[in-house]
Amino acid sequence: MLLRLAGWVANTIDADILKGAATVNAMAGRIEAPLVGWVPRLSAADSTELATVALRHLDLQACPRHPLRHTSATQSLNAKEE
């Protein structure tokens, strides 16, 4: 059984990375799935806040079969917490 990668997210771990855009563009050219977003290095008070901020950097329209595609990512995140 083969699985198809629906999409991928670039994450900035090192705020001082050299040639970050070139690196992400090179990866995007090699990975056979859409780049859903590029999340910058984040700092927040708690994990829920981090997740909410990270979701703002994603374009779920790039993954047409993703369950969050037709809803607000923040609304879906909040619904899972209840």
N, C-alpha and C positions, 0 to 999 in steps of 0.2 A: 504494500500500500504506500503510495507516495502522497505527501502533503505538499500543497502549494503555499508558499509564503504570501500572505495577504498584503503585507506592507511592513515597513520598518521605520524606526525612529532613531535619528542621530541625537546623541547626548553629549553635551560639553562637560567633561569632568574637570579639565584643566582650563581655567579662565584665560591663561596666557598661551594657549596652544598656537603654534605657528602654522600659518596656511590652513586654518580650519575649514574655510569655504572650499578650498581646493581639495582637501581630503574628503569632505562630504560629497563633493561633485564626482570625484574619482570613484568613491564607493557606489554612488547612485548609478554610475555608468556600468558597474559590474554586477550589481544585485538585480536580479530579474523580478523585482516587485517594486511598487511605488514607494517613494519616500513620503511618509505620512506627516513628518514634521521634524524640526530641529529644536530641541529643548536646550536653552542656554543653562549655564551653571546657576542653580537656584539656592536661595537660602530663605527659609521660612520657619515659623514658630513650631508647626507640627506637620505630621505626614498628610493629613487631610488638606491643609493649606497648600502643601507642596504639590499634591496630586491635582488640585484645582488649577493652580498656576500652570503646571505642566500641560494640562489638557488644552489650555488656551493656545499652545504652540502647535497643536495638531490639526490637520485637515482630514477629517474622517471621510470626506467625499472621495478621497483617493482610494478608499477601500469600499467598493460598492456593496459588498455583502456583510459589512460590519454591522452588528446590532445597534450601535450608537449612531449610525449614519442619519437616521431620520428623527433623532431626538437631540436635545441639547446635552452636550457632554457633562456639563455641571449638574443638570437635573438628574441624569442617570447616576452620577456619582453619589449625589445626595440620597437618591432612592435606595441605593445599595446599603447605605449606612443605617437606615431605619429598621 
